[in-house]
């Protein structure tokens, strides 16, 4: 046998040997860790809120996690809480100094209204106070027609934003929230929209203004609008957000409160009908006090698991180390809630492996419900075994 044939035989033997050396052992890297979340356990058993509202949620504004829900995923009419989305779309697509010309359609809207006349002209920035402080329906349509070109065009912008925020059961038909077929949301999704809105400082400034005066562009008409949000003066740290009422929706309110480094969003829909106008305020206070009493800020990712290396099939290296980056995630947790970290990692990887390739995931569960996922990466790259690698290995191991 000539030297070439001998080398070919050796290459085959070494290739088989190298392949066998990376066949994985029969074990798994999946594991579950549990973390303590409370420092002291309150003596009392948590009592869930008792509400008038047909649908409600309490949300941790920081993380977006829902802390309490009553029919939170049930589609409901939302009345003028619609204007939360109207306002944020106007802020994002318009400019405060835009001139809005009132159409016949806008001026003909039913009360509650500013009683604008067709042809009147106003600053968009001024009309946002009319929209949010006293919930004027004619103002909402005037804004929609200016920003979206038409009510339908503006509704499309509203619905696109809702989908961006993950609100799949929300559908906007009108910018003012008057009852219309298909105009609906859920308490949970309205909370998501509101969480997004309060990240906008201009939005928060408008909704927290107690009184605002403005005039038409030609100065012939002047107005003063006052905030109808009574919750602003009912609890320390309250900062919004929007009331609503229609015959279909009943009394509705979205509230926001920041106290002791805790920020909550509450939503109540169908919180009574006339004459029970005050139930929405009572429901909101019950929800906020529940959150303040039972929930504390906790860091979910206080520690992590050191990951083992994973075998690589057909790789020029037998294994690759893994890593993941734990975010700083502060979440409001009740003392009796359980946080579970689950690591999903394959037993083997197939070469080639690219550096920073996503190879697994860390899943964080709160009370068994998935809250967040963190990717697991390969720390380095591993090239696939090829002829050149085999030949170089032969030269190194078998030839003088």
Secondary structure, DSSP 8 states (H G I E B T S, - for coil): --HHHHHHHHHHHHHHHHHHHT---S----EEEEE---SS--SS-------S-SEEEEEETTT--EEEEESTTS-B--GGGGHHHHHHHHHHHS-TT-EEE--HHHHT--SS-----TT-EEEHHHHHHHHHHS--HHHHHHHHHHHHSSHHHHHHHHHHHHHHTT-SS-B-S-SS----TT-BB-HHHHHHHHHHHTTSHHHHHHHT-SEEEEE-TTSS-EEEEE---GGGGTSTTEEEEEEEEETTTEEEEEEEEEETTEEEEEEEES---TT-TTHHHHHHHHHHHHHHHHEEEEETTS-------EEEETBSSSEE-EEE-----EEEEETT--EEEEEEE-SEEES-B-TT-EEEEEEEEETTEEEEEEEEEESS-B-B--HHHHHHHHHHHT--
